[in-house]
Amino acid sequence: MDEVIKRAIPGGEDTLLLTVREAYMRLRISKWKLYDLLRSKQLEMVKIGRRTLIPLRSVEAFILKGWKESLA
């Protein structure tokens, strides 16, 4: 599963922080849904100046959490 996530965007193997666009593309959701997830603290974010970046581990944890809940 990790390999699928890493191949979702170019350069995904060494990327620790995703841009907003990379994160919503990787999750296959709208930009506004991503901002909802950030506001509700379901995803972590890092602010560097005006840029909002999402840690890759946060996206992976969100995916795994949803996957585990769907199996329960």
N, CA, C and O atoms as a GROMACS GRO file, in nm:
protein
  288
    1MET      N    1   0.082  -0.120   0.000
    1MET     CA    2   0.000   0.000   0.000
    1MET      C    3   0.087   0.126   0.000
    1MET      O    4   0.054   0.224  -0.067
    2ASP      N    5   0.197   0.123   0.076
    2ASP     CA    6   0.287   0.238   0.078
    2ASP      C    7   0.337   0.273  -0.061
    2ASP      O    8   0.350   0.390  -0.095
    3GLU      N    9   0.364   0.171  -0.142
    3GLU     CA   10   0.416   0.193  -0.276
    3GLU      C   11   0.315   0.266  -0.363
    3GLU      O   12   0.352   0.351  -0.443
    4VAL      N   13   0.187   0.233  -0.348
    4VAL     CA   14   0.082   0.301  -0.424
    4VAL      C   15   0.075   0.448  -0.386
    4VAL      O   16   0.063   0.535  -0.472
    5ILE      N   17   0.083   0.476  -0.256
    5ILE     CA   18   0.079   0.614  -0.208
    5ILE      C   19   0.199   0.691  -0.262
    5ILE      O   20   0.184   0.805  -0.306
    6LYS      N   21   0.317   0.632  -0.259
    6LYS     CA   22   0.438   0.700  -0.303
    6LYS      C   23   0.437   0.729  -0.452
    6LYS      O   24   0.496   0.828  -0.495
    7ARG      N   25   0.371   0.645  -0.531
    7ARG     CA   26   0.368   0.666  -0.676
    7ARG      C   27   0.257   0.760  -0.719
    7ARG      O   28   0.244   0.788  -0.838
    8ALA      N   29   0.176   0.809  -0.626
    8ALA     CA   30   0.061   0.892  -0.663
    8ALA      C   31   0.102   1.024  -0.726
    8ALA      O   32   0.031   1.076  -0.812
    9ILE      N   33   0.216   1.080  -0.684
    9ILE     CA   34   0.263   1.205  -0.743
    9ILE      C   35   0.413   1.193  -0.771
    9ILE      O   36   0.482   1.118  -0.703
   10PRO      N   37   0.463   1.265  -0.870
   10PRO     CA   38   0.606   1.262  -0.898
   10PRO      C   39   0.685   1.312  -0.776
   10PRO      O   40   0.644   1.407  -0.711
   11GLY      N   41   0.796   1.248  -0.747
   11GLY     CA   42   0.880   1.289  -0.635
   11GLY      C   43   0.823   1.248  -0.501
   11GLY      O   44   0.872   1.292  -0.397
   12GLY      N   45   0.720   1.165  -0.500
   12GLY     CA   46   0.651   1.128  -0.378
   12GLY      C   47   0.734   1.049  -0.280
   12GLY      O   48   0.703   1.044  -0.161
   13GLU      N   49   0.841   0.985  -0.329
   13GLU     CA   50   0.920   0.901  -0.241
   13GLU      C   51   0.996   0.980  -0.135
   13GLU      O   52   1.007   0.933  -0.022
   14ASP      N   53   1.049   1.098  -0.168
   14ASP     CA   54   1.126   1.172  -0.069
   14ASP      C   55   1.052   1.293  -0.015
   14ASP      O   56   1.112   1.374   0.056
   15THR      N   57   0.926   1.309  -0.045
   15THR     CA   58   0.851   1.425  -0.002
   15THR      C   59   0.797   1.404   0.140
   15THR      O   60   0.721   1.312   0.165
   16LEU      N   61   0.838   1.492   0.231
   16LEU     CA   62   0.787   1.485   0.368
   16LEU      C   63   0.667   1.576   0.388
   16LEU      O   64   0.577   1.546   0.467
   17LEU      N   65   0.665   1.687   0.314
   17LEU     CA   66   0.556   1.782   0.324
   17LEU      C   67   0.491   1.798   0.186
   17LEU      O   68   0.560   1.814   0.085
   18LEU      N   69   0.359   1.794   0.184
   18LEU     CA   70   0.284   1.810   0.060
   18LEU      C   71   0.222   1.948   0.055
   18LEU      O   72   0.183   2.003   0.158
   19THR      N   73   0.213   2.005  -0.064
   19THR     CA   74   0.137   2.127  -0.081
   19THR      C   75  -0.011   2.092  -0.069
   19THR      O   76  -0.048   1.974  -0.072
   20VAL      N   77  -0.094   2.193  -0.056
   20VAL     CA   78  -0.239   2.169  -0.049
   20VAL      C   79  -0.284   2.093  -0.174
   20VAL      O   80  -0.360   1.997  -0.164
   21ARG      N   81  -0.238   2.136  -0.290
   21ARG     CA   82  -0.278   2.070  -0.415
   21ARG      C   83  -0.234   1.924  -0.418
   21ARG      O   84  -0.312   1.836  -0.454
   22GLU      N   85  -0.110   1.898  -0.379
   22GLU     CA   86  -0.061   1.760  -0.378
   22GLU      C   87  -0.143   1.673  -0.283
   22GLU      O   88  -0.173   1.557  -0.313
   23ALA      N   89  -0.179   1.730  -0.167
   23ALA     CA   90  -0.256   1.653  -0.068
   23ALA      C   91  -0.396   1.621  -0.119
   23ALA      O   92  -0.440   1.507  -0.109
   24TYR      N   93  -0.467   1.719  -0.175
   24TYR     CA   94  -0.603   1.687  -0.220
   24TYR      C   95  -0.601   1.599  -0.345
   24TYR      O   96  -0.693   1.520  -0.366
   25MET      N   97  -0.497   1.612  -0.428
   25MET     CA   98  -0.486   1.522  -0.542
   25MET      C   99  -0.458   1.379  -0.495
   25MET      O  100  -0.514   1.284  -0.549
   26ARG      N  101  -0.373   1.366  -0.397
   26ARG     CA  102  -0.338   1.234  -0.346
   26ARG      C  103  -0.458   1.168  -0.279
   26ARG      O  104  -0.477   1.047  -0.290
   27LEU      N  105  -0.539   1.247  -0.209
   27LEU     CA  106  -0.658   1.193  -0.144
   27LEU      C  107  -0.778   1.183  -0.239
   27LEU      O  108  -0.879   1.121  -0.207
   28ARG      N  109  -0.766   1.245  -0.356
   28ARG     CA  110  -0.873   1.247  -0.456
   28ARG      C  111  -1.001   1.310  -0.401
   28ARG      O  112  -1.111   1.257  -0.416
   29ILE      N  113  -0.982   1.425  -0.335
   29ILE     CA  114  -1.093   1.502  -0.282
   29ILE      C  115  -1.079   1.645  -0.331
   29ILE      O  116  -0.978   1.681  -0.392
   30SER      N  117  -1.181   1.728  -0.306
   30SER     CA  118  -1.173   1.868  -0.349
   30SER      C  119  -1.084   1.947  -0.254
   30SER      O  120  -1.056   1.906  -0.141
   31LYS      N  121  -1.040   2.062  -0.302
   31LYS     CA  122  -0.959   2.151  -0.220
   31LYS      C  123  -1.037   2.193  -0.096
   31LYS      O  124  -0.980   2.203   0.013
   32TRP      N  125  -1.167   2.217  -0.111
   32TRP     CA  126  -1.250   2.264   0.000
   32TRP      C  127  -1.268   2.154   0.104
   32TRP      O  128  -1.273   2.183   0.224
   33LYS      N  129  -1.279   2.028   0.061
   33LYS     CA  130  -1.289   1.918   0.156
   33LYS      C  131  -1.159   1.905   0.234
   33LYS      O  132  -1.161   1.878   0.354
   34LEU      N  133  -1.045   1.925   0.168
   34LEU     CA  134  -0.917   1.921   0.237
   34LEU      C  135  -0.912   2.029   0.344
   34LEU      O  136  -0.869   2.003   0.457
   35TYR      N  137  -0.955   2.151   0.310
   35TYR     CA  138  -0.956   2.258   0.410
   35TYR      C  139  -1.050   2.225   0.526
   35TYR      O  140  -1.021   2.259   0.640
   36ASP      N  141  -1.163   2.158   0.500
   36ASP     CA  142  -1.252   2.112   0.607
   36ASP      C  143  -1.180   2.015   0.699
   36ASP      O  144  -1.192   2.025   0.821
   37LEU      N  145  -1.104   1.922   0.642
   37LEU     CA  146  -1.029   1.825   0.722
   37LEU      C  147  -0.921   1.894   0.805
   37LEU      O  148  -0.895   1.853   0.918
   38LEU      N  149  -0.859   1.996   0.750
   38LEU     CA  150  -0.758   2.071   0.826
   38LEU      C  151  -0.823   2.150   0.940
   38LEU      O  152  -0.771   2.152   1.052
   39ARG      N  153  -0.937   2.215   0.911
   39ARG     CA  154  -1.008   2.291   1.015
   39ARG      C  155  -1.055   2.204   1.130
   39ARG      O  156  -1.049   2.244   1.246
   40SER      N  157  -1.101   2.083   1.097
   40SER     CA  158  -1.151   1.991   1.199
   40SER      C  159  -1.038   1.909   1.263
   40SER      O  160  -1.063   1.820   1.345
   41LYS      N  161  -0.913   1.942   1.225
   41LYS     CA  162  -0.793   1.877   1.281
   41LYS      C  163  -0.787   1.727   1.256
   41LYS      O  164  -0.723   1.654   1.331
   42GLN      N  165  -0.852   1.681   1.149
   42GLN     CA  166  -0.839   1.542   1.108
   42GLN      C  167  -0.709   1.520   1.032
   42GLN      O  168  -0.660   1.407   1.022
   43LEU      N  169  -0.654   1.629   0.980
   43LEU     CA  170  -0.522   1.628   0.916
   43LEU      C  171  -0.438   1.736   0.982
   43LEU      O  172  -0.489   1.842   1.020
   44GLU      N  173  -0.308   1.710   0.995
   44GLU     CA  174  -0.217   1.810   1.050
   44GLU      C  175  -0.169   1.901   0.938
   44GLU      O  176  -0.174   1.866   0.821
   45MET      N  177  -0.123   2.020   0.978
   45MET     CA  178  -0.066   2.110   0.879
   45MET      C  179   0.051   2.184   0.941
   45MET      O  180   0.062   2.195   1.063
   46VAL      N  181   0.138   2.234   0.855
   46VAL     CA  182   0.253   2.313   0.894
   46VAL      C  183   0.245   2.443   0.815
   46VAL      O  184   0.232   2.441   0.692
   47LYS      N  185   0.253   2.556   0.885
   47LYS     CA  186   0.254   2.686   0.817
   47LYS      C  187   0.398   2.734   0.810
   47LYS      O  188   0.467   2.742   0.911
   48ILE      N  189   0.443   2.765   0.690
   48ILE     CA  190   0.575   2.824   0.669
   48ILE      C  191   0.550   2.952   0.590
   48ILE      O  192   0.525   2.949   0.470
   49GLY      N  193   0.558   3.062   0.660
   49GLY     CA  194   0.519   3.189   0.598
   49GLY      C  195   0.372   3.184   0.563
   49GLY      O  196   0.288   3.157   0.650
   50ARG      N  197   0.339   3.209   0.438
   50ARG     CA  198   0.200   3.203   0.393
   50ARG      C  199   0.162   3.066   0.342
   50ARG      O  200   0.045   3.040   0.313
   51ARG      N  201   0.260   2.978   0.329
   51ARG     CA  202   0.234   2.844   0.272
   51ARG      C  203   0.177   2.750   0.377
   51ARG      O  204   0.221   2.748   0.491
   52THR      N  205   0.079   2.673   0.335
   52THR     CA  206   0.023   2.566   0.417
   52THR      C  207   0.072   2.435   0.359
   52THR      O  208   0.047   2.406   0.242
   53LEU      N  209   0.140   2.356   0.441
   53LEU     CA  210   0.192   2.227   0.396
   53LEU      C  211   0.136   2.118   0.486
   53LEU      O  212   0.115   2.140   0.605
   54ILE      N  213   0.114   2.002   0.429
   54ILE     CA  214   0.055   1.890   0.502
   54ILE      C  215   0.159   1.778   0.507
   54ILE      O  216   0.209   1.734   0.404
   55PRO      N  217   0.193   1.732   0.630
   55PRO     CA  218   0.290   1.622   0.640
   55PRO      C  219   0.236   1.496   0.574
   55PRO      O  220   0.120   1.459   0.591
   56LEU      N  221   0.321   1.430   0.498
   56LEU     CA  222   0.283   1.307   0.430
   56LEU      C  223   0.234   1.203   0.530
   56LEU      O  224   0.138   1.131   0.503
   57ARG      N  225   0.299   1.195   0.646
   57ARG     CA  226   0.259   1.096   0.747
   57ARG      C  227   0.116   1.121   0.795
   57ARG      O  228   0.046   1.026   0.830
   58SER      N  229   0.073   1.247   0.797
   58SER     CA  230  -0.063   1.280   0.837
   58SER      C  231  -0.164   1.228   0.734
   58SER      O  232  -0.269   1.176   0.770
   59VAL      N  233  -0.132   1.244   0.607
   59VAL     CA  234  -0.219   1.194   0.500
   59VAL      C  235  -0.225   1.042   0.505
   59VAL      O  236  -0.333   0.984   0.493
   60GLU      N  237  -0.110   0.977   0.523
   60GLU     CA  238  -0.107   0.831   0.530
   60GLU      C  239  -0.186   0.780   0.650
   60GLU      O  240  -0.259   0.681   0.640
   61ALA      N  241  -0.172   0.847   0.766
   61ALA     CA  242  -0.245   0.807   0.886
   61ALA      C  243  -0.396   0.823   0.865
   61ALA      O  244  -0.474   0.739   0.911
   62PHE      N  245  -0.437   0.930   0.798
   62PHE     CA  246  -0.578   0.953   0.770
   62PHE      C  247  -0.634   0.842   0.681
   62PHE      O  248  -0.745   0.793   0.704
   63ILE      N  249  -0.558   0.802   0.580
   63ILE     CA  250  -0.601   0.696   0.489
   63ILE      C  251  -0.613   0.564   0.566
   63ILE      O  252  -0.713   0.493   0.552
   64LEU      N  253  -0.513   0.531   0.645
   64LEU     CA  254  -0.515   0.405   0.720
   64LEU      C  255  -0.628   0.403   0.823
   64LEU      O  256  -0.691   0.299   0.844
   65LYS      N  257  -0.653   0.517   0.887
   65LYS     CA  258  -0.763   0.525   0.984
   65LYS      C  259  -0.897   0.497   0.914
   65LYS      O  260  -0.978   0.419   0.965
   66GLY      N  261  -0.920   0.559   0.801
   66GLY     CA  262  -1.043   0.536   0.726
   66GLY      C  263  -1.056   0.394   0.676
   66GLY      O  264  -1.165   0.337   0.674
   67TRP      N  265  -0.943   0.336   0.635
   67TRP     CA  266  -0.941   0.199   0.587
   67TRP      C  267  -0.973   0.102   0.700
   67TRP      O  268  -1.052   0.009   0.681
   68LYS      N  269  -0.913   0.123   0.817
   68LYS     CA  270  -0.939   0.035   0.932
   68LYS      C  271  -1.084   0.047   0.978
   68LYS      O  272  -1.146  -0.053   1.015
   69GLU      N  273  -1.139   0.170   0.977
   69GLU     CA  274  -1.279   0.188   1.018
   69GLU      C  275  -1.375   0.120   0.920
   69GLU      O  276  -1.481   0.072   0.961
   70SER      N  277  -1.338   0.116   0.794
   70SER     CA  278  -1.427   0.052   0.696
   70SER      C  279  -1.428  -0.100   0.712
   70SER      O  280  -1.524  -0.166   0.670
   71LEU      N  281  -1.322  -0.154   0.771
   71LEU     CA  282  -1.316  -0.298   0.793
   71LEU      C  283  -1.387  -0.340   0.923
   71LEU      O  284  -1.423  -0.456   0.939
   72ALA      N  285  -1.406  -0.246   1.012
   72ALA     CA  286  -1.467  -0.279   1.143
   72ALA      C  287  -1.616  -0.306   1.134
   72ALA      O  288  -1.680  -0.335   1.235
   0.00000   0.00000   0.00000
